[in-house]
Amino acid sequence: MEETNRKIVALLAGDGRLSFTELARQSGLSGSAVQQRVRRLEDLLQEIRAAAGVSTRTTIVLSTPYEGRPPDV
């Protein structure tokens, strides 16, 4: 893997919510270049998953037990 791609992966591993703008700033690339690289790094991950027979599942849980009402005493 190219060093620039390694840096992008390391940045995303540290904070997966970084924007393309922030990734570009920290990696020294343009926003569009970072976006293209991230897209390619995604298709590579998909290929690896397919070859290994691995799938992922994302679950989001949201709990707001006291929203809009007083707590039970």
C-alpha positions as CSV (number, residue, x, y, z in Angstrom):
1,M,0.0,0.0,0.0
2,E,1.3,3.4,-0.9
3,E,2.5,5.6,2.0
4,T,-0.2,8.3,1.4
5,N,-2.9,5.7,1.6
6,R,-1.4,4.3,4.8
7,K,-1.6,7.8,6.3
8,I,-5.2,8.2,5.3
9,V,-6.1,4.8,6.8
10,A,-4.2,5.7,10.0
11,L,-6.1,9.1,10.2
12,L,-9.4,7.3,9.7
13,A,-8.5,4.6,12.2
14,G,-7.9,7.4,14.8
15,D,-11.2,9.1,14.0
16,G,-13.5,7.6,11.4
17,R,-15.6,10.7,11.4
18,L,-13.0,13.0,9.9
19,S,-14.3,15.0,7.0
20,F,-12.7,14.9,3.5
21,T,-11.6,18.5,4.1
22,E,-9.8,17.5,7.4
23,L,-8.3,14.4,5.8
24,A,-7.0,16.6,3.0
25,R,-5.5,19.1,5.4
26,Q,-3.7,16.4,7.5
27,S,-2.5,14.4,4.5
28,G,-1.4,17.3,2.3
29,L,-3.7,16.4,-0.6
30,S,-6.6,18.1,-2.2
31,G,-10.1,17.3,-1.1
32,S,-11.0,15.6,-4.3
33,A,-7.8,13.5,-4.3
34,V,-8.6,12.3,-0.7
35,Q,-12.2,11.5,-1.7
36,Q,-11.0,9.4,-4.7
37,R,-8.4,7.6,-2.5
38,V,-11.0,6.9,0.2
39,R,-13.4,5.5,-2.4
40,R,-10.7,3.2,-3.8
41,L,-9.7,2.1,-0.2
42,E,-13.4,1.3,0.5
43,D,-13.7,-1.0,-3.2
44,L,-10.3,-2.7,-1.8
45,L,-11.9,-3.5,1.6
46,Q,-14.9,-4.9,-0.2
47,E,-12.8,-7.1,-2.3
48,I,-10.9,-8.4,0.7
49,R,-14.1,-9.1,2.5
50,A,-15.6,-10.9,-0.5
51,A,-12.4,-13.0,-0.9
52,A,-12.4,-13.9,2.8
53,G,-16.1,-14.5,3.0
54,V,-16.6,-11.9,5.7
55,S,-19.5,-9.6,6.1
56,T,-20.3,-6.8,8.5
57,R,-23.4,-5.6,10.3
58,T,-24.0,-2.2,11.6
59,T,-26.4,-1.7,14.5
60,I,-27.4,1.7,15.9
61,V,-29.2,1.9,19.2
62,L,-30.8,5.1,20.5
63,S,-32.3,5.4,23.9
64,T,-34.0,8.5,25.3
65,P,-36.0,7.1,28.3
66,Y,-36.8,10.6,29.9
67,E,-37.3,12.7,26.9
68,G,-40.3,15.1,27.4
69,R,-41.4,13.6,30.7
70,P,-40.3,13.7,34.3
71,P,-38.5,10.7,35.7
72,D,-40.4,8.1,37.8
73,V,-39.8,8.7,41.5
